[in-house]
Amino acid sequence: MLQQLFFLIVVRPLILIVLGLNVRHRERLPAQGPAILVSNHNSHLDTLVLMTLFPGRFLRILRPVAARDYFFRNRLLAWFALNIIRIIPLERQIADRTQDPLAGCTNALRNGDILILFPEGSRGDPEEMGTFKTGIAHLAKRHPDIPITPVFLHGLGKALPKGEALLVPFFCDVFVGEPLRWNGNKGAFMAMLEHTVTLLAEEGYRPTWE
């Protein structure tokens, strides 16, 4: 109930009215779980925008994957992340090799959830895309039949860039790609994913990193 109220009263008015959102190919979003959504990452707003792309009834199955060390810095932030955003905490530094860093993701997919992943690992500089890390390939290999929907976000790095606390109203674009699946080779899969996101970016403009 608290999550529903937070998104209804705070998040949706902020994203849809204060910022404004243009979504292309919304019909390509997964209609049910299990599924994986992957996107570039420039702002804390990225997660909230991706969650607002879905009807409110989907909130219970939307599970952003986020760094445990960042969101567990204090009890209040940890409570908010776990109970309102409902993140899956991910350990970025594994000391014990017997640990499975993707266990939480695997359990969520088995429960029929939709994961939200940022393959860059952390927020990059405004409107610049970094190299994708291979964690998504390991997850795709483990679940080869689960669709992976690529998304490109534009403008959120200017609305609320990394290191800034002041929101600047800036119209944002969302480009949704066709679902991908594991193709049997980690290098080829990562190349396919990065190429697909770049093509989505080029639907609206030519990105500065080219």
TADAPE-V396655 format. One record per helix or strand of 2 or more residues. SS is the DSSP state (h for helix, s for strand). FROM is the first residue (numbers start at 1). LEN is the number of residues. If there is no record, write none. Layout:
BEGIN
<<SS,FROM,LEN> <SS,FROM,LEN>>
END
This chain:
BEGIN
<<h,2,18> <s,21,4> <h,26,3> <s,35,5> <h,45,8> <h,56,6> <s,62,6> <h,68,4> <h,75,11> <s,88,3> <h,103,8> <s,114,4> <h,135,8> <s,148,7> <h,156,4> <s,172,9> <h,186,17>>
END
